[in-house]
């Protein structure tokens, strides 16, 4: 056969002269596969396929002719079955293709030795190269003879392969769109050209895996199998691992989304604002809440042999997440990411370097919302009164870490009740203030907040005063040196007193009222007790006294001397008559008894005894009969009644003698009880006993009348 075809060049001669194109290689593969199939169908086997034994009958298109077959075995012991012989032909074909790629192998010629030699080879060169031709050769030279490619697999490969730019490749098709490599498929998923749903339903399938075996080298095939069959939680994680392995990027891109700090911040802002989030974003948030996304990023970075910057940020946001307070967690996470992205834009101490920034943010998570930005703090310095230790940005940035926490505490407290610079300047220029106020910005921060709060309260109450106003008050005799040395508490009390108009006259009136209501206080009258509290505040001036307290006390004092005509007259007459009767009875009994005993002598005492016994017997009789129920002291009225009856009899019998006594009893007694009743009626206003007055004052004190 060789002599008959001496004019044809062998494949060995061709490749020594020039490099074969990919189209020519494809034609050689098709020709060899078809020739071997024809031989094997008829039970024939070549078993000596090499470049020198393959002749090119035609070059356009290529037509092949195999020569020098191994027909006579030199070793009589060598006996191979048809399957082994068929396998030898395809191994030699694979080695021939390796030779076409410029890879030479030192393999044995004997068929049996060749079979054993292939089983021991790894063909590392096929793992280092990428392409459909390498997938073909790797399939043919598979160390597992039963799994190795034969005619059918090679024919399928030749039907699917295309020649693109002198490169043989088996493309992938997703929704009739062609992708030349798994990297292109991954990129299309990441850019959402292929939807997440399509990727999960079309790529992670056995059909797609078969396509991978036709197109990719061994390494990519193993990577794809690990993504498809590894024990992940769901298809989303399998697809994510597929993207990790084949997406040509050094970034962390789980679920097809490139996760950097900017995207992480956007995702958290959307979650915080309730904005719509796609399926992959929700998966990422779910991982963050579980605290597993940073572990995934770390694993991916190890597989990529590159440390992703986002790993530290993921550790941070996962540490800040709190399921019981999700909304506030997102607020803190958002602020933390903003600070970590650009720490120079925030008031962070210069002592905190980049490696320690994440630890700092995590430690200060509870106060992170208080950390002002550089712009906000500049505005804060411009608008508000600040103690000298914090009066520039440089001073804050130079603070040690321990003192920085004190600064945040100051900033938090001061934001609740700040004092504007323009207000403070007006206070110092317009009003009469001691040094404790005028030198306020020089105070230490720990004292500064309390002082500002008190000054702010005085300012809000409009209680500052001029020197002229001070001269018109009870403090006018105070020396300027004494005034300048006042503490803030003393000044606050003085300002409150002056603003309320608590003069000495008013204080004296309050003291008098306090004395007058003591009887009502003894009676536990609720209004009197409340008035006592208000009066006590006014008599010991302090910041607790309000203008409302003063107005209520003034109204109460005025109402306590208000006398409704009808109620006052009825009370006076009732009190006067009762007191007059008591006076008449007591004075008449005493003076009458004395006069009667002098005038009547023995007969008077007889009357006393007789009528005393009669009255006592009558009282006992009524008590025994149960006609009435009297207290025990009534039993002592018998003798007293005897004196009264005896005195009456003697006064009628000796009327001329008793004229002076009647004049004393009725004349002086009536005048005395009248005056006494007037005084008592006047004092009833202070005892708060008049119903109309009580109703008015009760409405002022907002309590229920007793």
C-alpha positions as CSV (number, residue, x, y, z in Angstrom):
1,X,0.0,0.0,0.0
2,X,2.8,2.4,0.8
3,X,4.5,1.6,-2.6
4,X,1.2,2.2,-4.4
5,X,0.8,5.6,-2.7
6,X,4.3,6.8,-2.7
7,X,3.3,10.1,-4.3
8,X,1.1,11.0,-1.2
9,X,2.6,12.8,1.8
10,X,2.3,11.4,5.3
11,X,0.7,13.4,8.1
12,X,4.2,13.4,9.7
13,X,5.6,15.2,6.7
14,X,2.8,17.7,6.6
15,X,3.1,18.8,10.3
16,X,6.9,19.1,9.9
17,X,6.4,21.6,7.1
18,X,3.6,23.7,8.5
19,X,1.0,24.0,11.2
20,X,-2.3,22.5,10.5
21,X,-5.4,24.8,10.7
22,X,-8.2,23.9,13.1
23,X,-10.4,23.1,10.1
24,X,-7.8,20.6,8.8
25,X,-7.5,19.0,12.3
26,X,-11.3,18.7,12.4
27,X,-11.3,16.9,9.0
28,X,-8.5,14.6,10.2
29,X,-10.5,13.7,13.3
30,X,-13.6,13.0,11.2
31,X,-11.7,10.9,8.7
32,X,-9.9,8.8,11.3
33,X,-13.1,8.2,13.2
34,X,-14.9,7.1,10.1
35,X,-12.0,4.9,8.9
36,X,-11.8,3.2,12.3
37,X,-15.5,2.7,12.4
38,X,-15.4,1.0,9.0
39,X,-12.6,-1.3,10.0
40,X,-14.2,-2.2,13.4
41,X,-17.5,-3.0,11.8
42,X,-15.8,-5.6,9.6
43,X,-13.8,-7.0,12.6
44,X,-10.5,-5.4,11.4
45,X,-8.2,-3.4,13.6
46,X,-5.2,-1.2,12.6
47,X,-3.3,-0.9,16.0
48,X,-0.4,1.0,14.4
49,X,-1.9,4.5,14.0
50,X,0.8,7.2,14.0
51,X,1.5,10.3,11.9
52,X,3.9,8.5,9.6
53,X,1.2,5.9,8.7
54,X,-1.5,8.4,7.9
55,X,-1.4,9.5,4.3
56,X,-3.2,12.5,2.9
57,X,-4.8,11.5,-0.4
58,X,-6.3,14.9,-0.9
59,X,-5.8,18.1,1.1
60,X,-8.9,20.1,0.1
61,X,-10.8,18.6,1.5
62,X,-8.6,16.2,3.3
63,X,-8.9,12.5,2.5
64,X,-6.9,10.0,4.6
65,X,-5.4,6.7,4.0
66,X,-4.1,4.4,6.8
67,X,-1.0,2.3,6.0
68,X,1.2,-0.3,7.7
69,X,-1.4,-1.9,10.0
70,X,-0.3,-4.2,12.7
71,X,-1.5,-7.5,11.2
72,X,1.2,-10.0,12.4
73,X,2.0,-10.3,16.1
74,X,5.6,-10.8,16.8
75,X,4.8,-12.1,20.3
76,X,2.8,-15.2,20.0
77,X,1.5,-14.8,23.6
78,X,-0.2,-11.5,22.8
79,X,-3.8,-12.3,22.5
80,X,-6.3,-9.3,22.7
81,X,-10.1,-9.3,22.4
82,X,-11.9,-7.1,19.9
83,X,-12.8,-4.5,22.6
84,X,-9.1,-4.2,23.6
85,X,-8.0,-3.9,20.0
86,X,-10.7,-1.3,19.3
87,X,-9.5,0.6,22.4
88,X,-5.9,0.4,21.2
89,X,-6.9,2.1,17.9
90,X,-8.6,5.0,19.6
91,X,-5.7,5.4,22.1
92,X,-3.3,5.7,19.2
93,X,-5.7,8.2,17.6
94,X,-5.7,10.3,20.8
95,X,-1.9,10.2,20.9
96,X,-1.8,11.2,17.2
97,X,-4.0,14.3,18.1
98,X,-1.7,15.1,20.9
99,X,1.2,15.0,18.4
100,X,-0.8,17.5,16.2
101,X,-0.9,19.8,19.2
102,X,2.8,19.6,19.5
103,X,2.9,17.3,22.5
104,X,5.0,14.2,22.0
105,X,4.7,11.2,24.3
106,X,7.1,8.3,24.8
107,X,4.6,5.5,24.7
108,X,5.2,1.8,24.0
109,X,4.3,0.3,20.6
110,X,3.0,-3.0,21.8
111,X,-0.8,-3.0,22.2
112,X,-1.0,-4.6,25.6
113,X,1.8,-2.5,27.0
114,X,0.1,0.6,25.5
115,X,-3.2,-0.2,27.4
116,X,-1.3,-0.6,30.6
117,X,0.7,2.6,30.0
118,X,-2.4,4.7,29.4
119,X,-4.0,3.6,32.7
120,X,-1.0,5.0,34.5
121,X,-1.0,8.4,32.8
122,X,-2.5,11.7,34.0
123,X,-1.9,13.7,30.8
124,X,-1.4,16.8,32.9
125,X,-1.0,18.8,29.7
126,X,-4.7,18.3,28.9
127,X,-5.6,19.9,32.3
128,X,-3.4,22.9,31.7
129,X,-5.0,23.6,28.2
130,X,-8.5,24.7,27.6
131,X,-10.7,24.0,24.6
132,X,-13.0,21.6,22.9
133,X,-10.1,19.7,21.2
134,X,-8.6,19.1,24.6
135,X,-12.0,17.8,25.8
136,X,-12.0,15.4,22.9
137,X,-8.4,14.1,23.5
138,X,-9.1,13.8,27.2
139,X,-12.2,11.8,26.5
140,X,-10.3,9.5,24.1
141,X,-7.4,9.0,26.5
142,X,-9.5,8.5,29.6
143,X,-7.7,6.1,32.0
144,X,-10.9,4.3,32.5
145,X,-11.2,2.2,29.3
146,X,-14.9,1.6,29.8
147,X,-15.6,5.4,30.1
148,X,-13.3,6.4,27.3
149,X,-14.7,7.9,24.1
150,X,-15.3,5.8,21.0
151,X,-16.9,6.3,17.7
152,X,-20.3,7.6,18.9
153,X,-18.9,10.2,21.3
154,X,-16.3,11.4,18.7
155,X,-19.1,11.6,16.0
156,X,-21.3,13.6,18.5
157,X,-18.4,15.9,19.2
158,X,-17.6,16.5,15.5
159,X,-21.3,17.3,14.9
160,X,-21.4,19.9,17.7
161,X,-18.0,21.5,17.2
162,X,-17.5,24.7,15.2
163,X,-14.5,26.5,13.9
164,X,-14.3,30.0,15.1
165,X,-11.2,32.1,14.4
166,X,-9.1,29.0,13.9
167,X,-10.2,27.6,17.2
168,X,-12.4,24.5,17.6
169,X,-15.1,24.9,20.2
170,X,-18.4,23.3,21.3
171,X,-20.7,26.2,22.1
172,X,-23.5,26.4,24.7
173,X,-27.0,27.4,23.8
174,X,-29.4,29.1,26.3
175,X,-32.7,30.1,24.8
176,X,-31.2,29.8,21.3
177,X,-28.4,32.2,22.2
178,X,-24.9,30.9,21.7
179,X,-22.1,31.2,24.3
180,X,-18.7,30.0,23.4
181,X,-17.5,29.1,26.9
182,X,-18.7,28.6,30.5
183,X,-17.1,32.0,31.3
184,X,-19.4,33.7,28.8
185,X,-22.4,31.9,30.3
186,X,-21.4,33.0,33.8
187,X,-20.9,36.6,32.6
188,X,-24.4,36.5,31.0
189,X,-25.9,35.3,34.3
190,X,-24.1,38.0,36.3
191,X,-25.2,40.7,33.9
192,X,-28.8,39.2,34.0
193,X,-28.8,38.5,30.2
194,X,-29.7,35.0,31.4
195,X,-32.2,35.4,34.2
196,X,-31.7,33.7,37.6
197,X,-34.7,31.5,37.0
198,X,-33.5,30.4,33.5
199,X,-30.0,29.6,34.8
200,X,-31.4,27.4,37.5
201,X,-33.7,25.5,35.2
202,X,-31.4,25.1,32.1
203,X,-27.8,25.0,33.4
204,X,-27.9,22.8,36.4
205,X,-29.1,19.8,34.4
206,X,-27.6,16.6,33.0
207,X,-28.0,17.8,29.4
208,X,-25.9,20.9,30.2
209,X,-23.4,18.6,31.9
210,X,-23.1,16.5,28.7
211,X,-22.4,19.7,26.8
212,X,-19.7,20.6,29.3
213,X,-18.0,17.2,28.7
214,X,-17.9,18.0,24.9
215,X,-16.6,21.5,25.4
216,X,-14.4,21.7,28.5
217,X,-11.1,20.2,29.7
218,X,-10.9,17.9,32.7
219,X,-10.4,20.7,35.2
220,X,-13.5,22.6,34.1
221,X,-15.5,19.4,34.0
222,X,-14.6,18.6,37.6
223,X,-15.4,22.2,38.6
224,X,-18.7,22.0,37.0
225,X,-19.5,18.7,38.6
226,X,-18.6,20.1,42.0
227,X,-21.0,23.0,41.5
228,X,-23.7,20.7,40.3
229,X,-23.5,17.8,42.7
230,X,-22.0,19.3,45.9
231,X,-24.1,19.1,49.0
232,X,-25.4,22.7,49.0
233,X,-28.6,23.9,50.6
234,X,-30.5,24.5,47.4
235,X,-30.1,25.2,43.7
236,X,-29.4,28.9,44.4
237,X,-26.2,28.0,46.2
238,X,-25.2,25.4,43.5
239,X,-25.6,28.1,40.8
240,X,-23.7,30.5,43.0
241,X,-20.8,28.1,43.2
242,X,-20.9,27.7,39.4
243,X,-20.6,31.4,39.0
244,X,-17.8,31.5,41.5
245,X,-15.8,28.9,39.5
246,X,-16.4,30.2,36.0
247,X,-17.0,33.9,36.3
248,X,-13.8,35.6,35.1
249,X,-13.6,38.2,37.9
250,X,-11.6,38.5,41.1
251,X,-14.6,40.0,43.0
252,X,-16.9,38.3,45.4
253,X,-20.1,37.6,43.3
254,X,-22.5,35.3,45.1
255,X,-25.9,34.6,43.3
256,X,-24.6,36.5,40.2
257,X,-24.3,39.8,42.0
258,X,-21.0,41.5,42.4
259,X,-20.8,42.3,46.1
260,X,-18.6,45.3,47.0
261,X,-19.1,47.8,49.7
262,X,-21.1,50.1,47.4
263,X,-23.5,47.3,46.5
264,X,-23.7,46.2,50.2
265,X,-24.6,49.8,51.2
266,X,-27.3,50.0,48.5
267,X,-28.8,46.7,49.6
268,X,-29.0,47.8,53.2
269,X,-30.5,51.1,52.3
270,X,-33.2,49.4,50.2
271,X,-34.0,47.1,53.1
272,X,-34.1,50.1,55.5
273,X,-36.4,52.1,53.2
274,X,-38.6,49.2,52.2
275,X,-37.6,49.5,48.5
276,X,-38.0,46.5,46.2
277,X,-35.2,43.9,46.3
278,X,-34.7,41.2,43.7
279,X,-34.5,37.5,44.5
280,X,-30.7,37.4,44.6
281,X,-30.6,40.5,46.9
282,X,-33.0,38.8,49.3
283,X,-30.8,35.7,49.3
284,X,-27.8,37.9,50.2
285,X,-29.8,39.6,53.0
286,X,-30.8,36.2,54.3
287,X,-27.2,35.1,54.5
288,X,-26.2,38.4,56.2
289,X,-29.0,37.9,58.8
290,X,-27.8,34.3,59.4
291,X,-24.2,35.5,59.7
292,X,-23.0,33.1,57.0
293,X,-22.2,35.4,54.0
294,X,-18.9,36.5,55.4
295,X,-17.9,32.8,55.8
296,X,-19.0,32.2,52.2
297,X,-16.9,35.2,51.1
298,X,-13.9,33.9,53.0
299,X,-14.3,30.4,51.4
300,X,-14.6,31.9,48.0
301,X,-11.5,34.1,48.6
302,X,-9.5,31.0,49.5
303,X,-10.7,29.2,46.4
304,X,-9.8,32.3,44.3
305,X,-6.5,32.6,46.1
306,X,-7.3,36.2,46.7
307,X,-8.5,38.1,49.8
308,X,-11.7,40.0,49.1
309,X,-12.0,43.4,50.7
310,X,-15.7,42.9,51.3
311,X,-15.0,40.1,53.7
312,X,-14.2,42.5,56.6
313,X,-17.3,44.6,55.7
314,X,-19.5,41.5,55.8
315,X,-18.1,40.5,59.2
316,X,-18.9,44.0,60.4
317,X,-22.6,44.2,59.2
318,X,-23.3,40.7,60.4
319,X,-22.0,41.5,63.9
320,X,-24.2,44.7,63.9
321,X,-27.4,42.8,62.9
322,X,-29.9,42.3,65.7
323,X,-33.1,40.3,64.8
324,X,-35.1,41.8,67.7
325,X,-34.4,45.4,66.4
326,X,-34.0,44.9,62.7
327,X,-34.8,48.5,61.6
328,X,-32.3,50.1,64.0
329,X,-29.8,47.4,63.0
330,X,-30.0,48.5,59.3
331,X,-29.6,52.1,60.4
332,X,-26.4,51.2,62.3
333,X,-25.1,49.0,59.5
334,X,-25.7,51.8,57.0
335,X,-23.8,54.3,59.1
336,X,-21.0,51.8,59.7
337,X,-20.5,51.1,56.0
338,X,-20.5,54.9,55.2
339,X,-17.8,55.4,57.8
340,X,-15.7,52.4,56.7
341,X,-15.9,53.5,53.0
342,X,-14.6,57.0,53.8
343,X,-13.4,57.4,57.4
344,X,-11.8,60.8,56.6
345,X,-15.3,62.3,56.1
346,X,-16.2,61.5,59.7
347,X,-14.9,62.7,63.0
348,X,-12.8,59.6,63.7
349,X,-9.7,59.9,65.8
350,X,-6.4,59.9,63.8
351,X,-5.1,57.2,66.2
352,X,-7.5,54.7,64.6
353,X,-5.8,53.2,61.5
354,X,-7.5,51.2,58.8
355,X,-6.8,47.7,60.3
356,X,-8.4,48.8,63.6
357,X,-11.3,50.7,62.0
358,X,-13.7,47.7,61.9
359,X,-13.0,46.8,65.5
360,X,-13.6,50.4,66.5
361,X,-16.9,50.6,64.6
362,X,-18.1,47.3,66.2
363,X,-17.1,48.5,69.7
364,X,-18.9,51.8,69.2
365,X,-22.0,50.4,67.5
366,X,-24.3,51.7,70.2
367,X,-22.9,55.2,69.8
368,X,-22.3,55.1,66.0
369,X,-25.3,57.3,65.2
370,X,-23.7,60.0,67.3
371,X,-20.5,60.1,65.3
372,X,-20.8,63.4,63.3
373,X,-19.5,63.8,59.8
374,X,-16.8,66.4,59.1
375,X,-19.4,68.7,57.5
376,X,-21.9,68.3,60.3
377,X,-19.4,69.0,63.0
378,X,-18.1,72.1,61.2
379,X,-21.7,73.4,61.1
380,X,-22.1,72.4,64.7
381,X,-19.0,74.4,65.7
382,X,-20.3,77.3,63.7
383,X,-23.9,77.4,65.2
384,X,-23.6,76.2,68.7
385,X,-21.6,77.0,71.9
386,X,-18.8,74.4,72.3
387,X,-16.3,74.1,75.2
388,X,-12.8,75.1,74.3
389,X,-11.5,71.5,74.4
390,X,-13.7,70.6,71.4
391,X,-13.7,73.9,69.6
392,X,-11.9,72.7,66.4
393,X,-12.0,69.6,64.3
394,X,-8.3,69.0,64.9
395,X,-8.8,68.8,68.7
396,X,-11.4,66.1,68.3
397,X,-9.3,64.0,65.8
398,X,-6.3,64.2,68.1
399,X,-8.2,62.8,71.1
400,X,-7.1,59.5,72.5
401,X,-9.5,56.6,72.2
402,X,-10.6,56.8,75.9
403,X,-11.3,60.5,75.7
404,X,-13.1,60.1,72.4
405,X,-15.9,58.1,74.1
406,X,-16.3,61.1,76.5
407,X,-16.6,63.3,73.5
408,X,-19.4,61.2,72.0
409,X,-21.2,61.3,75.4
410,X,-20.9,65.1,75.4
411,X,-22.1,65.3,71.8
412,X,-25.1,63.1,72.6
413,X,-26.1,65.1,75.7
414,X,-25.5,68.5,74.0
415,X,-27.6,67.7,71.0
416,X,-30.6,67.3,73.3
417,X,-30.4,70.9,74.5
418,X,-27.9,73.0,72.6
419,X,-27.4,76.7,73.1
420,X,-26.9,78.8,69.9
421,X,-23.9,81.1,69.8
422,X,-26.1,84.1,68.8
423,X,-28.3,83.5,71.9
424,X,-25.3,83.2,74.2
425,X,-23.7,86.4,72.7
426,X,-27.0,88.2,73.3
427,X,-27.1,87.0,76.9
428,X,-23.6,88.2,77.6
429,X,-24.0,91.6,75.9
430,X,-27.6,92.5,76.9
431,X,-28.1,90.9,80.3
432,X,-26.5,91.2,83.7
433,X,-24.7,87.8,84.3
434,X,-22.0,86.5,86.6
435,X,-18.7,85.0,85.5
436,X,-20.1,81.5,85.6
437,X,-22.2,82.3,82.6
438,X,-19.9,84.7,80.7
439,X,-17.0,82.3,80.9
440,X,-19.1,79.2,80.1
441,X,-17.2,78.1,76.9
442,X,-14.1,77.7,79.0
443,X,-15.6,75.1,81.3
444,X,-14.7,71.4,81.0
445,X,-17.2,69.3,79.0
446,X,-18.4,67.3,82.0
447,X,-19.6,70.5,83.7
448,X,-20.4,72.3,80.5
449,X,-23.5,70.3,79.6
450,X,-25.1,70.9,83.0
451,X,-24.3,74.6,82.9
452,X,-25.7,75.0,79.4
453,X,-28.9,73.2,80.3
454,X,-29.5,75.6,83.3
455,X,-28.6,78.7,81.2
456,X,-30.9,77.4,78.4
457,X,-33.7,77.0,80.9
458,X,-33.2,80.6,82.2
459,X,-33.1,81.8,78.6
460,X,-36.3,79.9,77.6
461,X,-38.1,81.3,80.6
462,X,-36.9,84.9,79.7
463,X,-35.6,85.1,83.3
464,X,-32.4,87.0,82.5
465,X,-32.4,90.6,83.7
466,X,-30.5,93.9,83.2
467,X,-28.6,95.7,85.9
468,X,-31.4,98.2,86.1
469,X,-33.9,95.4,86.7
470,X,-31.6,94.1,89.4
471,X,-31.5,97.5,91.1
472,X,-35.3,97.5,91.4
473,X,-35.5,94.1,93.3
474,X,-34.7,93.0,96.8
475,X,-31.2,92.1,95.6
476,X,-30.3,95.8,94.8
477,X,-28.0,96.0,97.8
478,X,-25.8,93.1,96.5
479,X,-22.2,94.2,95.8
480,X,-21.0,93.7,92.2
481,X,-18.1,91.6,93.4
482,X,-20.5,89.3,95.2
483,X,-22.8,89.1,92.2
484,X,-19.9,88.2,89.8
485,X,-18.9,85.4,92.1
486,X,-22.3,83.7,92.2
487,X,-22.5,80.0,91.3
488,X,-24.8,78.9,88.5
489,X,-27.3,77.5,91.0
490,X,-27.3,80.7,93.0
491,X,-27.8,82.8,89.9
492,X,-30.5,80.5,88.6
493,X,-32.4,80.9,91.9
494,X,-32.0,84.7,91.8
495,X,-33.1,84.9,88.2
496,X,-36.2,82.9,88.9
497,X,-37.0,85.0,91.9
498,X,-36.7,88.3,90.0
499,X,-38.6,87.0,87.1
500,X,-41.5,85.9,89.3
501,X,-41.6,89.3,91.1
502,X,-41.3,87.8,94.6
503,X,-41.0,91.1,96.6
504,X,-40.6,91.3,100.3
505,X,-44.1,92.6,100.7
506,X,-45.5,89.6,98.9
507,X,-43.3,87.2,101.0
508,X,-44.6,88.8,104.2
509,X,-48.1,88.4,103.0
510,X,-47.4,84.7,102.3
511,X,-45.9,84.3,105.8
512,X,-49.1,85.8,107.3
513,X,-51.3,83.5,105.3
514,X,-49.2,80.6,106.4
515,X,-49.9,81.5,110.0
516,X,-53.7,82.0,109.4
517,X,-54.2,78.6,107.7
518,X,-52.6,76.6,110.5
519,X,-56.1,75.7,112.0
520,X,-57.2,74.4,108.7
521,X,-53.9,72.5,108.3
522,X,-54.6,71.0,111.7
523,X,-58.0,69.9,110.5
524,X,-56.2,68.2,107.5
525,X,-58.1,70.4,105.0
526,X,-56.9,69.3,101.6
527,X,-56.9,72.8,100.1
528,X,-55.0,74.2,103.1
529,X,-52.4,71.5,102.7
530,X,-51.9,72.3,99.0
531,X,-51.7,76.0,99.8
532,X,-49.1,75.2,102.4
533,X,-46.9,73.4,99.8
534,X,-47.1,76.4,97.5
535,X,-46.4,78.9,100.2
536,X,-43.4,76.8,101.4
537,X,-42.0,77.0,97.8
538,X,-42.4,80.8,97.7
539,X,-41.0,81.3,101.2
540,X,-37.9,79.4,100.3
541,X,-37.2,80.6,96.7
542,X,-35.7,78.0,94.3
543,X,-35.8,77.0,90.7
544,X,-38.8,74.8,91.4
545,X,-41.0,77.8,91.8
546,X,-43.0,78.6,88.6
547,X,-45.0,81.6,87.6
548,X,-48.1,79.5,87.8
549,X,-47.3,78.7,91.5
550,X,-47.1,82.4,92.3
551,X,-50.3,83.2,90.4
552,X,-52.2,80.5,92.2
553,X,-51.0,81.6,95.6
554,X,-51.9,85.2,94.8
555,X,-55.4,84.2,93.7
556,X,-55.8,82.0,96.8
557,X,-54.8,84.8,99.1
558,X,-57.2,87.1,97.4
559,X,-60.1,84.6,97.5
560,X,-59.4,83.7,101.1
561,X,-60.6,87.1,102.1
562,X,-63.7,87.0,99.8
563,X,-67.0,86.9,101.8
564,X,-70.2,86.0,100.0
565,X,-72.9,88.1,101.6
566,X,-75.6,85.5,102.3
567,X,-73.2,82.8,103.5
568,X,-71.2,85.3,105.6
569,X,-74.4,86.7,107.3
570,X,-75.8,83.3,108.1
571,X,-72.5,82.1,109.5
572,X,-72.2,85.3,111.6
573,X,-75.7,85.1,113.0
574,X,-75.4,81.4,113.7
575,X,-72.1,81.8,115.4
576,X,-73.1,84.9,117.4
577,X,-76.4,83.4,118.7
578,X,-74.6,80.2,119.7
579,X,-71.8,82.1,121.5
580,X,-74.3,84.5,123.1
581,X,-76.4,81.7,124.6
582,X,-73.3,80.0,125.9
583,X,-72.2,83.3,127.4
584,X,-75.6,84.0,128.9
585,X,-75.9,80.5,130.4
586,X,-72.3,80.4,131.7
587,X,-72.2,84.0,133.0
588,X,-75.7,83.9,134.4
589,X,-75.2,80.6,136.2
590,X,-72.0,81.7,137.8
591,X,-73.0,85.3,138.7
592,X,-76.6,84.3,139.5
593,X,-75.4,81.5,141.8
594,X,-73.2,83.9,143.7
595,X,-75.9,86.5,144.1
596,X,-78.6,83.9,144.9
597,X,-76.5,82.3,147.6
598,X,-75.9,85.7,149.2
599,X,-79.6,86.8,149.0
600,X,-81.4,83.5,149.6
601,X,-79.0,81.9,152.0
602,X,-80.2,78.5,153.2
603,X,-83.3,78.4,151.1
604,X,-81.2,78.7,147.9
605,X,-79.2,75.7,148.8
606,X,-82.3,73.8,149.6
607,X,-83.6,74.6,146.1
608,X,-80.3,73.5,144.6
609,X,-80.4,70.1,146.3
610,X,-84.1,69.4,145.7
611,X,-84.1,70.3,142.0
612,X,-80.8,68.7,141.4
613,X,-82.1,65.4,142.8
614,X,-85.3,65.7,140.8
615,X,-83.5,66.4,137.5
616,X,-81.0,63.5,138.2
617,X,-83.9,61.1,138.9
618,X,-85.6,62.2,135.7
619,X,-82.5,61.6,133.7
620,X,-82.1,58.1,135.2
621,X,-85.8,57.3,134.6
622,X,-85.6,58.2,131.0
623,X,-82.5,56.2,130.6
624,X,-84.0,53.1,132.3
625,X,-87.2,53.3,130.2
626,X,-85.1,53.6,127.1
627,X,-86.9,56.7,125.9
628,X,-83.6,58.3,124.9
629,X,-79.9,57.5,124.8
630,X,-77.5,59.9,126.3
631,X,-73.8,59.9,126.7
632,X,-72.3,59.3,130.2
633,X,-71.4,62.9,130.8
634,X,-75.2,63.8,130.8
635,X,-75.6,62.1,134.2
636,X,-73.5,64.9,135.8
637,X,-76.0,67.5,134.7
638,X,-78.4,66.9,137.6
639,X,-76.5,69.1,140.1
640,X,-75.8,71.7,137.5
641,X,-79.6,71.8,136.6
642,X,-80.3,72.2,140.3
643,X,-78.0,75.3,140.4
644,X,-79.7,76.7,137.3
645,X,-83.3,76.2,138.6
646,X,-82.5,77.5,142.1
647,X,-80.8,80.6,140.6
648,X,-83.8,81.3,138.3
649,X,-86.2,81.1,141.3
650,X,-84.0,83.4,143.4
651,X,-83.6,85.9,140.5
652,X,-87.4,86.2,140.1
653,X,-87.9,86.5,143.9
654,X,-85.2,89.1,144.3
655,X,-85.3,90.8,140.8
656,X,-84.3,94.3,142.1
657,X,-81.1,92.8,143.5
658,X,-80.2,91.1,140.2
659,X,-80.5,94.2,137.9
660,X,-76.8,94.7,137.8
661,X,-76.2,91.0,137.0
662,X,-78.7,91.1,134.1
663,X,-77.0,94.1,132.7
664,X,-73.6,92.4,132.9
665,X,-74.8,89.2,131.4
666,X,-76.9,90.6,128.5
667,X,-75.2,93.9,127.9
668,X,-71.5,93.2,128.1
669,X,-72.0,89.6,127.0
670,X,-73.8,90.6,123.8
671,X,-71.2,93.2,122.9
672,X,-68.4,90.7,123.6
673,X,-69.9,87.8,121.6
674,X,-70.7,90.2,118.7
675,X,-67.1,91.3,118.4
676,X,-65.8,87.8,118.8
677,X,-68.2,86.5,116.2
678,X,-67.0,89.2,113.7
679,X,-63.4,88.2,114.3
680,X,-64.2,84.5,113.8
681,X,-66.3,85.2,110.7
682,X,-63.3,87.1,109.2
683,X,-61.0,84.3,109.9
684,X,-63.2,81.7,108.2
685,X,-62.0,82.9,104.9
686,X,-58.4,81.8,105.7
687,X,-59.8,78.5,107.0
688,X,-61.3,78.0,103.5
689,X,-64.7,77.0,104.8
690,X,-67.0,79.0,102.6
691,X,-68.4,76.7,99.9
692,X,-68.3,79.3,97.1
693,X,-64.7,80.2,97.9
694,X,-63.8,76.6,98.1
695,X,-65.3,75.8,94.7
696,X,-63.3,78.7,93.0
697,X,-60.0,77.7,94.7
698,X,-60.6,74.0,94.0
699,X,-60.8,74.7,90.2
700,X,-57.4,76.5,90.5
701,X,-55.8,73.6,92.2
702,X,-57.6,71.1,89.9
703,X,-58.7,68.7,92.7
704,X,-62.0,67.3,93.7
705,X,-63.7,69.2,96.5
706,X,-64.0,67.2,99.7
